[in-house]
Amino acid sequence: MGESSIGFKHLDDNMKAMVTLLTLCALIVPCVLGFVNFDKRIDLVEVFSREEAVDNEKLFDRLTMAVDENEDSIHSLELIDMQLTVQYQEILKNQTALLRSMDNLTRAE
């Protein structure tokens, strides 16, 4: 066999068809498998993100329920704060009145 007898040109038609078919399969099959694998990865990411969204919604619902449960406590704390503010203002008024009366006593002497 010399160099001139080796090559695609020297094959008969059946062998040319077989070599062409095998070459196409060698090019197409890995590309198709790569795209299928890539599509599976995209599906996995979509499923994972959906699961995360559902989990986050559940956590948010629990948080909302906890806030709703504490609403009465928050309201009673607001009432206590308002009462303490009123008492503090009364103390300040009494202190001012006491200071005025002490000032009047010192002037009277």
Summary of the structure (lengths in Angstrom):
residues: 109
radius of gyration: 44.0
end to end distance: 139.5
largest distance: 139.5
contacts: 202
relative contact order: 0.03
helix: 93%
strand: 0%
